[in-house]
Amino acid sequence: MADEYFLLVCDDVSHDVVLTDPGPRVMDVVQVVRRLKGLSLWHSKVLVTQVPAVIFTDVSEETAAAAVSALRDAGARAETREQPEPDFPKR
């Protein structure tokens, strides 16, 4: 019995939200991360200070855009990255 792999094609590609620089207003960015992730203040501060930090993984494009917008409004540099397609063996 041979193994078969199927690739499901959909319109919505998963995205990651990456914080690249907290900027000059670190505590404002910490508050935004706290609100977005539901983390404690301490955990949010640790996440923000360890850049580049992946804030979200495997989210929709709309969620990623909203998170990046909120982070940029707080003075941070953030970006969305599309997750690469899985590399299945070819026949």
C-alpha positions, -999 to 999 in steps of 0.1 A, spaced: 0 0 0 15 33 -11 14 64 9 -5 92 -8 -4 129 0 -30 154 -8 -26 192 -8 -57 211 0 -58 243 -19 -77 272 -3 -79 309 -7 -68 318 28 -31 313 34 -20 312 70 0 342 82 24 349 111 27 383 128 63 392 137 73 421 159 107 433 145 112 464 167 92 477 197 102 513 190 105 541 215 72 534 233 79 499 246 52 500 273 25 510 248 35 480 227 35 457 258 0 468 265 -11 461 229 5 426 230 -11 420 264 -45 429 250 -41 409 218 -26 377 234 -43 378 268 -9 374 285 2 389 318 20 421 318 53 404 327 50 378 299 40 405 274 71 425 283 94 395 279 79 387 245 83 423 233 119 426 245 130 394 226 128 407 190 122 394 164 92 379 182 64 359 166 32 373 181 8 351 162 12 320 141 -12 304 117 -38 332 116 -60 345 88 -49 375 68 -76 398 84 -65 389 119 -28 394 110 -35 428 94 -55 440 125 -27 429 148 0 446 127 -21 478 126 -25 478 164 12 473 169 22 500 144 -3 524 161 16 518 193 49 527 177 63 493 169 75 478 136 56 447 128 50 426 97 30 397 84 46 368 68 29 341 48 36 306 59 53 285 32 34 257 16 43 223 30 69 204 10 52 171 2 71 144 -17 65 145 -54 56 114 -74 
